[in-house]
Structures are given as structure tokens and as C-alpha cells.
Amino acid sequence: MWYEILPSFFIITAGIGIPGWGLYHLHNLSLGNHFRRSMVDRWDRAAYQRDMRLTGNPYNVNGLDSLPDE
């Protein structure tokens, strides 16, 4: 019957979903947040360093209010 496919469906779904779910929590343990910024391009590295320099946390949303008044 049609319900015989359910165990295979759950195994495949778990095999696809668990790595993404695990990385989400692994990044929280290692980086202190749930997201990872890509450092592949030079622009991404410069943006990461800029945000770290301006706010101390590169994962916060940076707007004009985060820039210091001079």
C-alpha cells in the first residue's frame, strides 16, 4: 500500500534535514551565533572586519546609528 513508503520517506528526510539543523546549532556553539558569514570573497572579509571594528559584533544589523559621531 501507499503507507509502505513512509519509513523510507522519513529516513531520507532525516538524512537531508539533520545536517542543516546540526550546523545551525554547531555554529552557535563555536561562533556564539546561529549564522556563519562567508569569508570567500575579499569584499566579505572587508565587510566583516568593518562591522567588527564599528560595533564589536559583526552579526548585528549596522545602520547609521552604529557609526560614531565625530
mmCIF file of the N, C-alpha and C atoms, coordinates in Angstrom:
data_MODEL
# 
_entry.id   MODEL 
# 
loop_
_atom_site.group_PDB 
_atom_site.id 
_atom_site.type_symbol 
_atom_site.label_atom_id 
_atom_site.label_alt_id 
_atom_site.label_comp_id 
_atom_site.label_asym_id 
_atom_site.label_entity_id 
_atom_site.label_seq_id 
_atom_site.pdbx_PDB_ins_code 
_atom_site.Cartn_x 
_atom_site.Cartn_y 
_atom_site.Cartn_z 
_atom_site.occupancy 
_atom_site.B_iso_or_equiv 
_atom_site.pdbx_formal_charge 
_atom_site.auth_seq_id 
_atom_site.auth_comp_id 
_atom_site.auth_asym_id 
_atom_site.auth_atom_id 
_atom_site.pdbx_PDB_model_num 
ATOM 1   N N  . MET A 1 1  ? 0.825  -1.190 0.000  1.00 0.00 ? 1  MET A N  1 
ATOM 2   C CA . MET A 1 1  ? 0.000  0.000  0.000  1.00 0.00 ? 1  MET A CA 1 
ATOM 3   C C  . MET A 1 1  ? 0.870  1.254  0.000  1.00 0.00 ? 1  MET A C  1 
ATOM 4   N N  . TRP A 1 2  ? 0.201  2.388  -0.044 1.00 0.00 ? 2  TRP A N  1 
ATOM 5   C CA . TRP A 1 2  ? 0.924  3.652  -0.135 1.00 0.00 ? 2  TRP A CA 1 
ATOM 6   C C  . TRP A 1 2  ? 1.711  3.964  1.138  1.00 0.00 ? 2  TRP A C  1 
ATOM 7   N N  . TYR A 1 3  ? 1.293  3.489  2.279  1.00 0.00 ? 3  TYR A N  1 
ATOM 8   C CA . TYR A 1 3  ? 1.950  3.791  3.542  1.00 0.00 ? 3  TYR A CA 1 
ATOM 9   C C  . TYR A 1 3  ? 3.268  3.040  3.719  1.00 0.00 ? 3  TYR A C  1 
ATOM 10  N N  . GLU A 1 4  ? 3.579  2.116  2.852  1.00 0.00 ? 4  GLU A N  1 
ATOM 11  C CA . GLU A 1 4  ? 4.857  1.406  2.928  1.00 0.00 ? 4  GLU A CA 1 
ATOM 12  C C  . GLU A 1 4  ? 6.036  2.289  2.552  1.00 0.00 ? 4  GLU A C  1 
ATOM 13  N N  . ILE A 1 5  ? 5.765  3.412  1.909  1.00 0.00 ? 5  ILE A N  1 
ATOM 14  C CA . ILE A 1 5  ? 6.831  4.327  1.520  1.00 0.00 ? 5  ILE A CA 1 
ATOM 15  C C  . ILE A 1 5  ? 7.196  5.281  2.672  1.00 0.00 ? 5  ILE A C  1 
ATOM 16  N N  . LEU A 1 6  ? 6.389  5.347  3.709  1.00 0.00 ? 6  LEU A N  1 
ATOM 17  C CA . LEU A 1 6  ? 6.630  6.295  4.797  1.00 0.00 ? 6  LEU A CA 1 
ATOM 18  C C  . LEU A 1 6  ? 7.955  6.078  5.528  1.00 0.00 ? 6  LEU A C  1 
ATOM 19  N N  . PRO A 1 7  ? 8.368  4.865  5.881  1.00 0.00 ? 7  PRO A N  1 
ATOM 20  C CA . PRO A 1 7  ? 9.675  4.727  6.543  1.00 0.00 ? 7  PRO A CA 1 
ATOM 21  C C  . PRO A 1 7  ? 10.834 5.237  5.684  1.00 0.00 ? 7  PRO A C  1 
ATOM 22  N N  . SER A 1 8  ? 10.798 4.939  4.395  1.00 0.00 ? 8  SER A N  1 
ATOM 23  C CA . SER A 1 8  ? 11.844 5.440  3.502  1.00 0.00 ? 8  SER A CA 1 
ATOM 24  C C  . SER A 1 8  ? 11.802 6.950  3.413  1.00 0.00 ? 8  SER A C  1 
ATOM 25  N N  . PHE A 1 9  ? 10.609 7.511  3.365  1.00 0.00 ? 9  PHE A N  1 
ATOM 26  C CA . PHE A 1 9  ? 10.462 8.963  3.311  1.00 0.00 ? 9  PHE A CA 1 
ATOM 27  C C  . PHE A 1 9  ? 11.064 9.620  4.549  1.00 0.00 ? 9  PHE A C  1 
ATOM 28  N N  . PHE A 1 10 ? 10.798 9.083  5.730  1.00 0.00 ? 10 PHE A N  1 
ATOM 29  C CA . PHE A 1 10 ? 11.322 9.661  6.961  1.00 0.00 ? 10 PHE A CA 1 
ATOM 30  C C  . PHE A 1 10 ? 12.842 9.513  7.044  1.00 0.00 ? 10 PHE A C  1 
ATOM 31  N N  . ILE A 1 11 ? 13.379 8.420  6.583  1.00 0.00 ? 11 ILE A N  1 
ATOM 32  C CA . ILE A 1 11 ? 14.835 8.231  6.596  1.00 0.00 ? 11 ILE A CA 1 
ATOM 33  C C  . ILE A 1 11 ? 15.512 9.225  5.666  1.00 0.00 ? 11 ILE A C  1 
ATOM 34  N N  . ILE A 1 12 ? 14.991 9.404  4.480  1.00 0.00 ? 12 ILE A N  1 
ATOM 35  C CA . ILE A 1 12 ? 15.578 10.353 3.528  1.00 0.00 ? 12 ILE A CA 1 
ATOM 36  C C  . ILE A 1 12 ? 15.419 11.781 4.030  1.00 0.00 ? 12 ILE A C  1 
ATOM 37  N N  . THR A 1 13 ? 14.268 12.117 4.574  1.00 0.00 ? 13 THR A N  1 
ATOM 38  C CA . THR A 1 13 ? 14.038 13.458 5.109  1.00 0.00 ? 13 THR A CA 1 
ATOM 39  C C  . THR A 1 13 ? 14.997 13.750 6.263  1.00 0.00 ? 13 THR A C  1 
ATOM 40  N N  . ALA A 1 14 ? 15.214 12.801 7.140  1.00 0.00 ? 14 ALA A N  1 
ATOM 41  C CA . ALA A 1 14 ? 16.143 12.986 8.247  1.00 0.00 ? 14 ALA A CA 1 
ATOM 42  C C  . ALA A 1 14 ? 17.570 13.124 7.734  1.00 0.00 ? 14 ALA A C  1 
ATOM 43  N N  . GLY A 1 15 ? 17.925 12.347 6.720  1.00 0.00 ? 15 GLY A N  1 
ATOM 44  C CA . GLY A 1 15 ? 19.276 12.437 6.164  1.00 0.00 ? 15 GLY A CA 1 
ATOM 45  C C  . GLY A 1 15 ? 19.561 13.773 5.513  1.00 0.00 ? 15 GLY A C  1 
ATOM 46  N N  . ILE A 1 16 ? 18.548 14.401 4.976  1.00 0.00 ? 16 ILE A N  1 
ATOM 47  C CA . ILE A 1 16 ? 18.723 15.710 4.355  1.00 0.00 ? 16 ILE A CA 1 
ATOM 48  C C  . ILE A 1 16 ? 18.609 16.828 5.389  1.00 0.00 ? 16 ILE A C  1 
ATOM 49  N N  . GLY A 1 17 ? 17.738 16.692 6.370  1.00 0.00 ? 17 GLY A N  1 
ATOM 50  C CA . GLY A 1 17 ? 17.466 17.774 7.315  1.00 0.00 ? 17 GLY A CA 1 
ATOM 51  C C  . GLY A 1 17 ? 18.394 17.859 8.498  1.00 0.00 ? 17 GLY A C  1 
ATOM 52  N N  . ILE A 1 18 ? 18.895 16.744 8.994  1.00 0.00 ? 18 ILE A N  1 
ATOM 53  C CA . ILE A 1 18 ? 19.717 16.751 10.208 1.00 0.00 ? 18 ILE A CA 1 
ATOM 54  C C  . ILE A 1 18 ? 21.045 17.490 10.025 1.00 0.00 ? 18 ILE A C  1 
ATOM 55  N N  . PRO A 1 19 ? 21.753 17.370 8.896  1.00 0.00 ? 19 PRO A N  1 
ATOM 56  C CA . PRO A 1 19 ? 22.995 18.134 8.764  1.00 0.00 ? 19 PRO A CA 1 
ATOM 57  C C  . PRO A 1 19 ? 22.790 19.646 8.835  1.00 0.00 ? 19 PRO A C  1 
ATOM 58  N N  . GLY A 1 20 ? 21.757 20.157 8.202  1.00 0.00 ? 20 GLY A N  1 
ATOM 59  C CA . GLY A 1 20 ? 21.483 21.592 8.271  1.00 0.00 ? 20 GLY A CA 1 
ATOM 60  C C  . GLY A 1 20 ? 21.105 22.028 9.668  1.00 0.00 ? 20 GLY A C  1 
ATOM 61  N N  . TRP A 1 21 ? 20.280 21.242 10.330 1.00 0.00 ? 21 TRP A N  1 
ATOM 62  C CA . TRP A 1 21 ? 19.886 21.547 11.694 1.00 0.00 ? 21 TRP A CA 1 
ATOM 63  C C  . TRP A 1 21 ? 21.093 21.469 12.630 1.00 0.00 ? 21 TRP A C  1 
ATOM 64  N N  . GLY A 1 22 ? 21.960 20.477 12.406 1.00 0.00 ? 22 GLY A N  1 
ATOM 65  C CA . GLY A 1 22 ? 23.141 20.330 13.252 1.00 0.00 ? 22 GLY A CA 1 
ATOM 66  C C  . GLY A 1 22 ? 24.128 21.474 13.072 1.00 0.00 ? 22 GLY A C  1 
ATOM 67  N N  . LEU A 1 23 ? 24.325 21.928 11.835 1.00 0.00 ? 23 LEU A N  1 
ATOM 68  C CA . LEU A 1 23 ? 25.231 23.060 11.603 1.00 0.00 ? 23 LEU A CA 1 
ATOM 69  C C  . LEU A 1 23 ? 24.698 24.330 12.235 1.00 0.00 ? 23 LEU A C  1 
ATOM 70  N N  . TYR A 1 24 ? 23.390 24.500 12.227 1.00 0.00 ? 24 TYR A N  1 
ATOM 71  C CA . TYR A 1 24 ? 22.775 25.664 12.859 1.00 0.00 ? 24 TYR A CA 1 
ATOM 72  C C  . TYR A 1 24 ? 23.187 25.741 14.334 1.00 0.00 ? 24 TYR A C  1 
ATOM 73  N N  . HIS A 1 25 ? 23.146 24.625 15.033 1.00 0.00 ? 25 HIS A N  1 
ATOM 74  C CA . HIS A 1 25 ? 23.500 24.614 16.455 1.00 0.00 ? 25 HIS A CA 1 
ATOM 75  C C  . HIS A 1 25 ? 25.017 24.535 16.660 1.00 0.00 ? 25 HIS A C  1 
ATOM 76  N N  . LEU A 1 26 ? 25.734 23.918 15.750 1.00 0.00 ? 26 LEU A N  1 
ATOM 77  C CA . LEU A 1 26 ? 27.189 23.885 15.849 1.00 0.00 ? 26 LEU A CA 1 
ATOM 78  C C  . LEU A 1 26 ? 27.777 25.283 15.713 1.00 0.00 ? 26 LEU A C  1 
ATOM 79  N N  . HIS A 1 27 ? 27.221 26.096 14.835 1.00 0.00 ? 27 HIS A N  1 
ATOM 80  C CA . HIS A 1 27 ? 27.680 27.478 14.709 1.00 0.00 ? 27 HIS A CA 1 
ATOM 81  C C  . HIS A 1 27 ? 27.392 28.258 15.986 1.00 0.00 ? 27 HIS A C  1 
ATOM 82  N N  . ASN A 1 28 ? 26.306 27.956 16.656 1.00 0.00 ? 28 ASN A N  1 
ATOM 83  C CA . ASN A 1 28 ? 26.013 28.629 17.916 1.00 0.00 ? 28 ASN A CA 1 
ATOM 84  C C  . ASN A 1 28 ? 27.042 28.258 18.978 1.00 0.00 ? 28 ASN A C  1 
ATOM 85  N N  . LEU A 1 29 ? 27.453 27.014 19.003 1.00 0.00 ? 29 LEU A N  1 
ATOM 86  C CA . LEU A 1 29 ? 28.443 26.598 19.991 1.00 0.00 ? 29 LEU A CA 1 
ATOM 87  C C  . LEU A 1 29 ? 29.829 27.165 19.698 1.00 0.00 ? 29 LEU A C  1 
ATOM 88  N N  . SER A 1 30 ? 30.215 27.184 18.428 1.00 0.00 ? 30 SER A N  1 
ATOM 89  C CA . SER A 1 30 ? 31.579 27.600 18.093 1.00 0.00 ? 30 SER A CA 1 
ATOM 90  C C  . SER A 1 30 ? 31.708 29.099 17.875 1.00 0.00 ? 30 SER A C  1 
ATOM 91  N N  . LEU A 1 31 ? 30.696 29.748 17.293 1.00 0.00 ? 31 LEU A N  1 
ATOM 92  C CA . LEU A 1 31 ? 30.802 31.167 16.951 1.00 0.00 ? 31 LEU A CA 1 
ATOM 93  C C  . LEU A 1 31 ? 30.021 32.076 17.890 1.00 0.00 ? 31 LEU A C  1 
ATOM 94  N N  . GLY A 1 32 ? 29.104 31.514 18.642 1.00 0.00 ? 32 GLY A N  1 
ATOM 95  C CA . GLY A 1 32 ? 28.304 32.337 19.541 1.00 0.00 ? 32 GLY A CA 1 
ATOM 96  C C  . GLY A 1 32 ? 27.037 32.874 18.884 1.00 0.00 ? 32 GLY A C  1 
ATOM 97  N N  . ASN A 1 33 ? 26.749 32.472 17.661 1.00 0.00 ? 33 ASN A N  1 
ATOM 98  C CA . ASN A 1 33 ? 25.511 32.845 16.996 1.00 0.00 ? 33 ASN A CA 1 
ATOM 99  C C  . ASN A 1 33 ? 25.110 31.696 16.084 1.00 0.00 ? 33 ASN A C  1 
ATOM 100 N N  . HIS A 1 34 ? 23.931 31.783 15.512 1.00 0.00 ? 34 HIS A N  1 
ATOM 101 C CA . HIS A 1 34 ? 23.427 30.669 14.712 1.00 0.00 ? 34 HIS A CA 1 
ATOM 102 C C  . HIS A 1 34 ? 23.794 30.773 13.245 1.00 0.00 ? 34 HIS A C  1 
ATOM 103 N N  . PHE A 1 35 ? 24.430 31.857 12.853 1.00 0.00 ? 35 PHE A N  1 
ATOM 104 C CA . PHE A 1 35 ? 24.693 32.061 11.444 1.00 0.00 ? 35 PHE A CA 1 
ATOM 105 C C  . PHE A 1 35 ? 26.184 32.188 11.195 1.00 0.00 ? 35 PHE A C  1 
ATOM 106 N N  . ARG A 1 36 ? 26.603 31.864 10.000 1.00 0.00 ? 36 ARG A N  1 
ATOM 107 C CA . ARG A 1 36 ? 28.008 31.935 9.622  1.00 0.00 ? 36 ARG A CA 1 
ATOM 108 C C  . ARG A 1 36 ? 28.126 32.895 8.456  1.00 0.00 ? 36 ARG A C  1 
ATOM 109 N N  . ARG A 1 37 ? 29.073 33.822 8.563  1.00 0.00 ? 37 ARG A N  1 
ATOM 110 C CA . ARG A 1 37 ? 29.317 34.713 7.445  1.00 0.00 ? 37 ARG A CA 1 
ATOM 111 C C  . ARG A 1 37 ? 30.380 34.101 6.560  1.00 0.00 ? 37 ARG A C  1 
ATOM 112 N N  . SER A 1 38 ? 30.180 34.214 5.282  1.00 0.00 ? 38 SER A N  1 
ATOM 113 C CA . SER A 1 38 ? 31.119 33.653 4.326  1.00 0.00 ? 38 SER A CA 1 
ATOM 114 C C  . SER A 1 38 ? 32.339 34.550 4.209  1.00 0.00 ? 38 SER A C  1 
ATOM 115 N N  . MET A 1 39 ? 33.511 33.952 4.196  1.00 0.00 ? 39 MET A N  1 
ATOM 116 C CA . MET A 1 39 ? 34.754 34.709 4.064  1.00 0.00 ? 39 MET A CA 1 
ATOM 117 C C  . MET A 1 39 ? 35.455 34.348 2.759  1.00 0.00 ? 39 MET A C  1 
ATOM 118 N N  . VAL A 1 40 ? 34.689 34.029 1.740  1.00 0.00 ? 40 VAL A N  1 
ATOM 119 C CA . VAL A 1 40 ? 35.255 33.574 0.484  1.00 0.00 ? 40 VAL A CA 1 
ATOM 120 C C  . VAL A 1 40 ? 35.827 34.735 -0.312 1.00 0.00 ? 40 VAL A C  1 
ATOM 121 N N  . ASP A 1 41 ? 35.074 35.808 -0.436 1.00 0.00 ? 41 ASP A N  1 
ATOM 122 C CA . ASP A 1 41 ? 35.493 36.940 -1.243 1.00 0.00 ? 41 ASP A CA 1 
ATOM 123 C C  . ASP A 1 41 ? 36.189 37.998 -0.405 1.00 0.00 ? 41 ASP A C  1 
ATOM 124 N N  . ARG A 1 42 ? 36.962 38.814 -1.067 1.00 0.00 ? 42 ARG A N  1 
ATOM 125 C CA . ARG A 1 42 ? 37.660 39.907 -0.388 1.00 0.00 ? 42 ARG A CA 1 
ATOM 126 C C  . ARG A 1 42 ? 36.658 40.909 0.174  1.00 0.00 ? 42 ARG A C  1 
ATOM 127 N N  . TRP A 1 43 ? 35.573 41.144 -0.561 1.00 0.00 ? 43 TRP A N  1 
ATOM 128 C CA . TRP A 1 43 ? 34.540 42.082 -0.109 1.00 0.00 ? 43 TRP A CA 1 
ATOM 129 C C  . TRP A 1 43 ? 33.898 41.594 1.194  1.00 0.00 ? 43 TRP A C  1 
ATOM 130 N N  . ASP A 1 44 ? 33.640 40.316 1.296  1.00 0.00 ? 44 ASP A N  1 
ATOM 131 C CA . ASP A 1 44 ? 33.029 39.765 2.505  1.00 0.00 ? 44 ASP A CA 1 
ATOM 132 C C  . ASP A 1 44 ? 33.958 39.894 3.708  1.00 0.00 ? 44 ASP A C  1 
ATOM 133 N N  . ARG A 1 45 ? 35.248 39.653 3.507  1.00 0.00 ? 45 ARG A N  1 
ATOM 134 C CA . ARG A 1 45 ? 36.212 39.805 4.600  1.00 0.00 ? 45 ARG A CA 1 
ATOM 135 C C  . ARG A 1 45 ? 36.313 41.259 5.045  1.00 0.00 ? 45 ARG A C  1 
ATOM 136 N N  . ALA A 1 46 ? 36.289 42.180 4.083  1.00 0.00 ? 46 ALA A N  1 
ATOM 137 C CA . ALA A 1 46 ? 36.360 43.607 4.419  1.00 0.00 ? 46 ALA A CA 1 
ATOM 138 C C  . ALA A 1 46 ? 35.102 44.041 5.171  1.00 0.00 ? 46 ALA A C  1 
ATOM 139 N N  . ALA A 1 47 ? 33.934 43.553 4.765  1.00 0.00 ? 47 ALA A N  1 
ATOM 140 C CA . ALA A 1 47 ? 32.690 43.901 5.448  1.00 0.00 ? 47 ALA A CA 1 
ATOM 141 C C  . ALA A 1 47 ? 32.679 43.336 6.871  1.00 0.00 ? 47 ALA A C  1 
ATOM 142 N N  . TYR A 1 48 ? 33.170 42.118 7.035  1.00 0.00 ? 48 TYR A N  1 
ATOM 143 C CA . TYR A 1 48 ? 33.248 41.507 8.364  1.00 0.00 ? 48 TYR A CA 1 
ATOM 144 C C  . TYR A 1 48 ? 34.151 42.328 9.280  1.00 0.00 ? 48 TYR A C  1 
ATOM 145 N N  . GLN A 1 49 ? 35.326 42.695 8.787  1.00 0.00 ? 49 GLN A N  1 
ATOM 146 C CA . GLN A 1 49 ? 36.268 43.471 9.600  1.00 0.00 ? 49 GLN A CA 1 
ATOM 147 C C  . GLN A 1 49 ? 35.718 44.857 9.902  1.00 0.00 ? 49 GLN A C  1 
ATOM 148 N N  . ARG A 1 50 ? 35.035 45.469 8.931  1.00 0.00 ? 50 ARG A N  1 
ATOM 149 C CA . ARG A 1 50 ? 34.434 46.781 9.150  1.00 0.00 ? 50 ARG A CA 1 
ATOM 150 C C  . ARG A 1 50 ? 33.376 46.712 10.240 1.00 0.00 ? 50 ARG A C  1 
ATOM 151 N N  . ASP A 1 51 ? 32.486 45.724 10.155 1.00 0.00 ? 51 ASP A N  1 
ATOM 152 C CA . ASP A 1 51 ? 31.431 45.601 11.152 1.00 0.00 ? 51 ASP A CA 1 
ATOM 153 C C  . ASP A 1 51 ? 32.005 45.283 12.528 1.00 0.00 ? 51 ASP A C  1 
ATOM 154 N N  . MET A 1 52 ? 33.057 44.490 12.573 1.00 0.00 ? 52 MET A N  1 
ATOM 155 C CA . MET A 1 52 ? 33.700 44.175 13.850 1.00 0.00 ? 52 MET A CA 1 
ATOM 156 C C  . MET A 1 52 ? 34.340 45.428 14.450 1.00 0.00 ? 52 MET A C  1 
ATOM 157 N N  . ARG A 1 53 ? 34.943 46.229 13.617 1.00 0.00 ? 53 ARG A N  1 
ATOM 158 C CA . ARG A 1 53 ? 35.594 47.445 14.097 1.00 0.00 ? 53 ARG A CA 1 
ATOM 159 C C  . ARG A 1 53 ? 34.571 48.466 14.579 1.00 0.00 ? 53 ARG A C  1 
ATOM 160 N N  . LEU A 1 54 ? 33.451 48.601 13.874 1.00 0.00 ? 54 LEU A N  1 
ATOM 161 C CA . LEU A 1 54 ? 32.476 49.636 14.221 1.00 0.00 ? 54 LEU A CA 1 
ATOM 162 C C  . LEU A 1 54 ? 31.612 49.272 15.414 1.00 0.00 ? 54 LEU A C  1 
ATOM 163 N N  . THR A 1 55 ? 31.157 48.039 15.487 1.00 0.00 ? 55 THR A N  1 
ATOM 164 C CA . THR A 1 55 ? 30.190 47.692 16.527 1.00 0.00 ? 55 THR A CA 1 
ATOM 165 C C  . THR A 1 55 ? 30.697 46.658 17.515 1.00 0.00 ? 55 THR A C  1 
ATOM 166 N N  . GLY A 1 56 ? 31.761 45.947 17.189 1.00 0.00 ? 56 GLY A N  1 
ATOM 167 C CA . GLY A 1 56 ? 32.244 44.903 18.076 1.00 0.00 ? 56 GLY A CA 1 
ATOM 168 C C  . GLY A 1 56 ? 31.561 43.569 17.854 1.00 0.00 ? 56 GLY A C  1 
ATOM 169 N N  . ASN A 1 57 ? 30.486 43.549 17.085 1.00 0.00 ? 57 ASN A N  1 
ATOM 170 C CA . ASN A 1 57 ? 29.791 42.310 16.764 1.00 0.00 ? 57 ASN A CA 1 
ATOM 171 C C  . ASN A 1 57 ? 29.396 42.353 15.289 1.00 0.00 ? 57 ASN A C  1 
ATOM 172 N N  . PRO A 1 58 ? 30.033 41.552 14.448 1.00 0.00 ? 58 PRO A N  1 
ATOM 173 C CA . PRO A 1 58 ? 29.755 41.637 13.011 1.00 0.00 ? 58 PRO A CA 1 
ATOM 174 C C  . PRO A 1 58 ? 28.401 41.074 12.606 1.00 0.00 ? 58 PRO A C  1 
ATOM 175 N N  . TYR A 1 59 ? 27.652 40.486 13.517 1.00 0.00 ? 59 TYR A N  1 
ATOM 176 C CA . TYR A 1 59 ? 26.381 39.876 13.172 1.00 0.00 ? 59 TYR A CA 1 
ATOM 177 C C  . TYR A 1 59 ? 25.192 40.761 13.501 1.00 0.00 ? 59 TYR A C  1 
ATOM 178 N N  . ASN A 1 60 ? 25.425 41.896 14.149 1.00 0.00 ? 60 ASN A N  1 
ATOM 179 C CA . ASN A 1 60 ? 24.343 42.841 14.391 1.00 0.00 ? 60 ASN A CA 1 
ATOM 180 C C  . ASN A 1 60 ? 24.055 43.615 13.120 1.00 0.00 ? 60 ASN A C  1 
ATOM 181 N N  . VAL A 1 61 ? 22.814 44.063 12.992 1.00 0.00 ? 61 VAL A N  1 
ATOM 182 C CA . VAL A 1 61 ? 22.469 44.901 11.854 1.00 0.00 ? 61 VAL A CA 1 
ATOM 183 C C  . VAL A 1 61 ? 23.078 46.271 12.085 1.00 0.00 ? 61 VAL A C  1 
ATOM 184 N N  . ASN A 1 62 ? 23.851 46.732 11.121 1.00 0.00 ? 62 ASN A N  1 
ATOM 185 C CA . ASN A 1 62 ? 24.538 48.008 11.262 1.00 0.00 ? 62 ASN A CA 1 
ATOM 186 C C  . ASN A 1 62 ? 23.844 49.061 10.426 1.00 0.00 ? 62 ASN A C  1 
ATOM 187 N N  . GLY A 1 63 ? 23.346 50.076 11.076 1.00 0.00 ? 63 GLY A N  1 
ATOM 188 C CA . GLY A 1 63 ? 22.741 51.199 10.389 1.00 0.00 ? 63 GLY A CA 1 
ATOM 189 C C  . GLY A 1 63 ? 23.552 52.453 10.660 1.00 0.00 ? 63 GLY A C  1 
ATOM 190 N N  . LEU A 1 64 ? 23.006 53.588 10.292 1.00 0.00 ? 64 LEU A N  1 
ATOM 191 C CA . LEU A 1 64 ? 23.702 54.841 10.526 1.00 0.00 ? 64 LEU A CA 1 
ATOM 192 C C  . LEU A 1 64 ? 23.879 55.144 12.006 1.00 0.00 ? 64 LEU A C  1 
ATOM 193 N N  . ASP A 1 65 ? 22.997 54.617 12.830 1.00 0.00 ? 65 ASP A N  1 
ATOM 194 C CA . ASP A 1 65 ? 23.115 54.873 14.265 1.00 0.00 ? 65 ASP A CA 1 
ATOM 195 C C  . ASP A 1 65 ? 24.324 54.165 14.884 1.00 0.00 ? 65 ASP A C  1 
ATOM 196 N N  . SER A 1 66 ? 24.903 53.191 14.195 1.00 0.00 ? 66 SER A N  1 
ATOM 197 C CA . SER A 1 66 ? 26.075 52.495 14.727 1.00 0.00 ? 66 SER A CA 1 
ATOM 198 C C  . SER A 1 66 ? 27.384 53.239 14.451 1.00 0.00 ? 66 SER A C  1 
ATOM 199 N N  . LEU A 1 67 ? 27.356 54.221 13.568 1.00 0.00 ? 67 LEU A N  1 
ATOM 200 C CA . LEU A 1 67 ? 28.557 54.998 13.270 1.00 0.00 ? 67 LEU A CA 1 
ATOM 201 C C  . LEU A 1 67 ? 28.784 56.046 14.354 1.00 0.00 ? 67 LEU A C  1 
ATOM 202 N N  . PRO A 1 68 ? 30.017 56.187 14.794 1.00 0.00 ? 68 PRO A N  1 
ATOM 203 C CA . PRO A 1 68 ? 30.285 57.171 15.836 1.00 0.00 ? 68 PRO A CA 1 
ATOM 204 C C  . PRO A 1 68 ? 30.210 58.589 15.274 1.00 0.00 ? 68 PRO A C  1 
ATOM 205 N N  . ASP A 1 69 ? 29.716 59.516 16.100 1.00 0.00 ? 69 ASP A N  1 
ATOM 206 C CA . ASP A 1 69 ? 29.672 60.943 15.709 1.00 0.00 ? 69 ASP A CA 1 
ATOM 207 C C  . ASP A 1 69 ? 31.058 61.539 15.909 1.00 0.00 ? 69 ASP A C  1 
ATOM 208 N N  . GLU A 1 70 ? 31.493 62.266 14.917 1.00 0.00 ? 70 GLU A N  1 
ATOM 209 C CA . GLU A 1 70 ? 32.825 62.887 15.029 1.00 0.00 ? 70 GLU A CA 1 
ATOM 210 C C  . GLU A 1 70 ? 32.725 64.380 15.013 1.00 0.00 ? 70 GLU A C  1 
# 
